[in-house]
């Protein structure tokens, strides 16, 4: 049913639940599983308030790459042989949807809440935008 699944990941509790479900579904359907973490460029520019120091940007990139690697390892240890991971940069919802479109993804799995509380209040949640704009099924995990 699902040949290619992506999990939108940010290390949050809801993202970890989404990852567990993604692993379970990938095992059930023999799917390719991609774990995607998007570094929010609006956050990197300080949302227009002040420039973010280079060392903070480097820490953000390093953290995202480590989280994706840990999530990939968890999937591999669970028996998923076809696992990929990407750290992207941009608007999270747009980047996830673009990745899904370019890679023939059949299902997007995302947590209902991530780590960016302020942005969610100001712009609406990433998961809501994905649900509204996606042309493929989306599973939102609480």
Secondary structure, 3 states (H helix, E strand, C coil): CCCEEEEECCCCHHHHHHHHHHHHHHHHHCCEEEEEEEEEHHHHCHHHCCCCCHHHHHHHHHHHHHHHHHHHHHHHHCCCCCEEEEEEEECHHHHHHHHHHHCCCCEEEEECCCCCHHHHHHHCCHHHHHHHHCCCEEEEEC
